Amino acid sequence: GAGVSQSPSNKVTEKGKDVELRCDPISGHTALYWYRQSLGQGLEFLIYFQGNSAPDKSGLPSDRFSAERTGGSVSTLTIQRTQQEDSAVYLCASGSSGNTIYFGEGSWLTVV
Amino acid sequence: AQSVSQHNHHVILSEAASLELGCNYSYGGTVNLFWYVQYPGQHLQLLLKYFSGDPLVKGIKGFEAEFIKSKFSFNLRKPSVQWSDTAEYFCALGGSSNTGKLIFGQGTTLQVKP
């Protein structure tokens, strides 16, 4: 597609439920990032995939968070046993070379 | 460890005023630096980037930024802001290799009064 596509665009879930957020990167981009944007918190790095290398998971806030990237393309971010503090916008970005990355419109997650 | 600091959290200007948003970084190696902008209700977009060469880089919509290595800074400037520049601005740091994560600052909210 023309840009990074994320789904769902909005998700309301009950505390304790698991959620999956999907990202379709720009075709041909080898790098894929997940960030979290909370009110007043800026952009928090979560995880980074680059080609076939092991992902950089250093930003995942707890073991309830995990992500995978299948076939070097689509990525899924999974949050297990959601908590209210997980409410945020989850942003996916992809890039090719030189660190320039392009963002999707985000998935707004609300945990009630 | 890499880090980025944006000291101005909320800036309010009148139209035609000059703008300078501060960005300081911490990293021991060669850096790539970026400014991204997020207009209300829109996704993040690249404003400009510095990889190497001329430390004064020009971006879209009349924005420019200057990389000052001795000060570990990459401040964003615009000589005359418009109401349409109202947005949130993020400075970001990447390492010089083509792999590796981008670290973002906390963001600066710019409000331009007509």
Chai-1 contact restraints between the chains, C-beta under 6 A:
chainA,res_idxA,chainB,res_idxB,connection_type,confidence,min_distance_angstrom,max_distance_angstrom,comment,restraint_id
A,G42,B,F104,contact,1.0,0.0,6.0,A-B,restraint_1
A,G42,B,Q106,contact,1.0,0.0,6.0,A-B,restraint_2
A,G42,B,G107,contact,1.0,0.0,6.0,A-B,restraint_3
A,L43,B,F104,contact,1.0,0.0,6.0,A-B,restraint_4
A,F45,B,K101,contact,1.0,0.0,6.0,A-B,restraint_5
A,Y48,B,K101,contact,1.0,0.0,6.0,A-B,restraint_6
A,Q50,B,T99,contact,1.0,0.0,6.0,A-B,restraint_7
A,D56,B,K101,contact,1.0,0.0,6.0,A-B,restraint_8
A,S97,B,N98,contact,1.0,0.0,6.0,A-B,restraint_9
A,N99,B,N32,contact,1.0,0.0,6.0,A-B,restraint_10
A,N99,B,G94,contact,1.0,0.0,6.0,A-B,restraint_11
A,N99,B,L102,contact,1.0,0.0,6.0,A-B,restraint_12
A,F103,B,H43,contact,1.0,0.0,6.0,A-B,restraint_13
A,F103,B,L44,contact,1.0,0.0,6.0,A-B,restraint_14
A,E105,B,H43,contact,1.0,0.0,6.0,A-B,restraint_15
